[in-house]
Amino acid sequence: MPYNEVFSRKNMIVIAVMALIFTFVSGSLFYVYKYRGYVRYVNFAEYVRRGWPMFTPFNCLLYMFTQKRASHSIMDMNEFPELDPIKNNWKIIQEEVLNLYKNGHFNSATKTGSSASFDLGFHSFFKNGWSKFYLTWYGYTHNSAKMLCPNTVKILESIPEVNGAMFSLLPAGSQLKRHLDPLAVSLRYHLGLSTPNSDNCFINVDGKDYTWRDGVAFMFDETYLHYANNNSQQYRLILMGDIARPMLSIGSIVNFVYKGFAKLTVVPNLEGDKQGLVSTIFSTLSPIIQKTKALKQTNKRMYLTIKHTVVFTLLIFVVGILAGIVNLLRSLGTIIIS
């Protein structure tokens, strides 16, 4: 075959691959922004700020290969019998979380400068009084949890579908603003342990209210917009778990890569617990981030310059990843042609 003809075919494959990637990425962004779920973003700017668009194409791959029973904003718990042992032992779990609460272990998470406070995924909730105590997180079981909550840990370890779990505290009169989680690797499981048992304490997922009740389990897809309010006079304590998203075979490959990233976000409760790489980096950068935010009041021009530089750097990083994928596919195409 003449060289020019081979070169032309290679170029056509590269162009076709790039067009396919562009179509899928843009189509994913449009679908999530415009059509996914019942609740819409106020505008595209809100989607960029809160919707984690850089993860949208990868999440859409998971949506495409998610089993039917998990393809909802709120799950039917009858379709997840493998999780029943958690709910059936809620009294045992309740006893351990109440001991944690009485002994002040939730305070360490919100104490400024503590290792537990450098939580990239949940740190923005601390200002509203929300707190947590990790039990297990994507392959790692916290030493503090083994010591203080041995029965709960044992129950969770008996269920392979549990990717991660923590106890979550939402004080009386507090709220969590509308948000969503960036990665579609798991489904979010809630089990009421010590709640107001009142309609005044609820979570809204994709426009639907759900009220926490003691001993009652609830699970939803955390990549839908959701928010929570505790308008009661009592705190709310729940077990919050990340449950493996039921996938068809192809989707499991993408999910495996996602889980590898999640492992890097381990956050310690107390001294002696492991700290993941991402959490370590965040703890190092956090003081710099706080100083940068302070510039917003004293030197807004400098603040905007730094902010836009960071955003631009992240965009370059994402483009670099996409370029790497294109080069990989180009190499595969060359091998196939040869």
N, C-alpha and C positions, 0 to 999 in steps of 0.2 A: 504494500500500500504506500503511495507517495507520501513524503513527509508533510507536505502542505495539507493534504487531506486528513492525515492523522491529527495535525495541529488544530485544524478547523474543528474536528470532532471533539477534541479535548476542550476547546473554548466553548463549544455549544453545551457540553456537559456542565462546565463551570457556571455558565450563564443560567442554565436551567436550574441548577442547584441553588444558586443565589436567589433566583426569582421565587423558587419554592420556599426558601427560608424567609424571604421578605414577606411573601403572601401569608405564611403561617403566623409570623410574628405580628404583623399588622392586623390580621384577622383575629388573633387571640386578644389583642388589646381592645379592638372594637367590640368584640363579643362580651368581654367582661365589663367594659365600661357601659355599654348600651343595653345589653340583654340579660346578663346573668342575674338571676334572682328577681325579687319583686321590688326591692328598694334601690333607688338610683342615687348616684353621686350628685351633689349639688351642681357641680361643674367639673370640667376636665382637670382644673387646677387641684381640686380636692382629690381626684383620683390619683394624680401624680404624687401628692403629699402623703396620702393615707392608703392607697391601693397597692403599693409595692409593684409597680408595672414591670420592673426589671425581672421579676419572677413569674409574671403572667404567662409567657409562652411555655415555660416548663410546667407550671401548674395545669395548663390546658392539656398537656400531654397526659397528665395523671387523670384529669376529668374524663378524657376520652376512653381510658381503660379501667375506670372504676367500676366495680360490680354494681349491679342495679340496686341492691339493698342499701348501698351507701351513696347513691346518687340523689341525695335530697339535702335540703338545708337542715332539717331536723329528722333524726333517725327514729324508726320504730324499734324500740328496744326488744320487742319480741323476736326480731330477726337477728339478734346478737346474743343467743343463749350462752355463748362462751364467756360472757362477762358476768353472768349471774352470781358466781362465787363472791364477787366483790360486794354486790348489794346484799347478798344473804348474810354476810358477816359485818354489816354496817355498825352494829352495836360494839363489836370489838374494836373496829377502826375509830369509832366515836370516842371511846374511852381514852385512846392514845392521843388523839388530837386535842382533847380537852386538857389533858395533862401538859401538853406542849404550850397551850394557850395560858394556862394558869402559871406556868413557870417562865413566861415571858420570852419564849423562843422566837416568836414572830417579830419581836422588836429588832433583832439583829439585821433583818433584811432591809429595814428602812433607816438604820443608823448610818449617818453620813460617813463615808470613808471605810466602812466595813467591807470585807471581801464579798459578802452576800449582797451588798447594795449595787455592785457592778454587774447588773443583769441586763444585757443588751436587749433581750426580748421583752422584759416587763418593767424596766426601770421607770418608764414614764407614768406607770400607775401609782408609784409610791407617794407622789404629791397629793393623791386623793385618799391616802390612808390604807390603801390596799397593801397586803403583805402575803408572804408565802413561806413554806418550808418544804424543800425538795425531799423526795423519797428515793426516786430513781430517775435517770435521764439518759435515754438512748445508749444502753449498754453499761452504764455505771450506776451502782447503788451507793448512795452516800453513807459514809461511816457513821455520821451523826444519826441518820435514820435507822441504821442497824442497831444502834445503841438505845435510842429513845423510842423507836416505834417498831420493835422486832416482829410483832404479830402482823402489822399492816404490810411490812416488807415481805414477809413470808407468803401472805395472801397474793400480793402483786406478782411475786416471782413464780407463782404457780400458773400464771396466765401469760403465755408467750405473746399474745396480741398487745400487751401493754408496752409501749415504747418508752413512756416516761410518766411520772406522777408526782404530784405535790399536794400539800394542804394549802388552801387559799382562804384568806381572811378579808372580808369586806365589812368595815365598821358601819355602825348605825349612822345614817345621814350622809353617806358617801355615794359616789357614783364613778363609773368608768365610761368615758366618752366613746362615741361611735368610732369603731376601728375594725380591723380585720388582721389576721395573722398572715405573714408573708409566704409560708411554705405549706403546700397541700399534702405533706407527707403523712399526716395523721388526721383522725377525727378527735374532737374534744369531748371528753366524758366528764360529767358532773354527778356527784353523789352527795345529797344533802346529809350533813352530820349534826350540826347544831345551827338551825336556821330560825328566823322569825315565824316560819310557817304561815306567812301572810302574803297577800297579793301586793303589798307595798314593797316587797323585796323580790325583784324579778330581773330576768335577762331578756332582751329583745333580740331575736335572730331573724334577719331578713324580714322585719316587720311583724313578727309573731312573738307575743309575750309568753314567757315560761316562768312559773313561780317555783322557787326551790322549796322542797319539803323534806323533813328528816326521813332518811331511809329510802328515798325515791331517786332513781337514776334517770339521767337525761343525757343525750349525746347529739352533737350537731357538727356541721362542717364549719370550722373556724375561719375559712376563707370567704365566708359571706359576711357582710357588714353586721355588726352586733354591738350592743351597749348594755350596761347594767346599772340599776339603781337600787339602793337600799334606803327607802324612805321610812323605815320602821325605827323603833327605839332599841333594837337589839342587833348585835353583830351577826354576821353570817359566816359560818365555817363549812367548807365543802372539801371533798376529795376531788381534785381536778386531774384528769389523766389524758395523755396522748395515746390513742388507740390506733394501731396499724390500719391504714386505709385498705379495705379489701380490694385487691387489684386483680385484673386479668393478667396473664403471663407477661405480655410485653411491657405493661406499665410497671411491673415489679422491678424491672431493670432501672428505670428512671428513679423509682422510689428508693432503691438501694443507694444511689448516688446522693440523694437528698438526705438520707439517714446519716451518711458519712459526714455531711456538713453539720447536721444537728448535734453529733457527738462532740464537736468542737466547742459547743456553747454551754457546757456543764458549768454550773455556778455553785460554789460551796455554801453550806449553811453555817458551819462552824470551823474552827481550826481542825485540821486533820482530814478535811474533805478535799477532793480533787478540784482543780480549776482548769477548765478547758482553754485551748489556745485563743479562741475568739474572746472569751471572757478576760483572759490575761491581757490581751491587746486593748480591750475596751477599758479595763481598769487603768491602764497606762495613759490612754488618750483622754479619759474622762475629765481630769483636771484641766487639760488644754481646752476641751470643748466648753467647759464652764466659763473659763476666762474669755473664750471667744464670744460666748453669749452675752457676757457682761459688756462687750464692746458695742452691742446693739444700742445701749443707752448712752455711752460716752463717745463712740466714734462709729456712727452708722455706716459711713462709706467704707471704712476698713472691714467692718463686719460683713457687709454685702460682698466685698471683694473676696474675702476668705470663703464665704458660703458658696459663691458661684464657682470658685476654683475647685472646691471639694466636689460639687455636683458635676462639674466638667470632667474631673478626674475619674469619678465613678462611671460616667458615660463612656469615657475612653476605655475603661476596664471592661465594661460590658461589650463594647464594639470589638475589643481584642479577643474576647471569648468567642464571639460569633465568627470573627475572622479565622480563628483557630479551627473552628468546626468546618468552615468552608474549605480551608486548606486540607483538612483531613479527608473530606469528601472528594476533593479534587485528586488527592493522591490515590484514593480508592478507585476513582474513575479511570485514572491513568493505568493502574494495574489491570483493571478489567479489560481496557482497550488493548493493552499490550498482550 
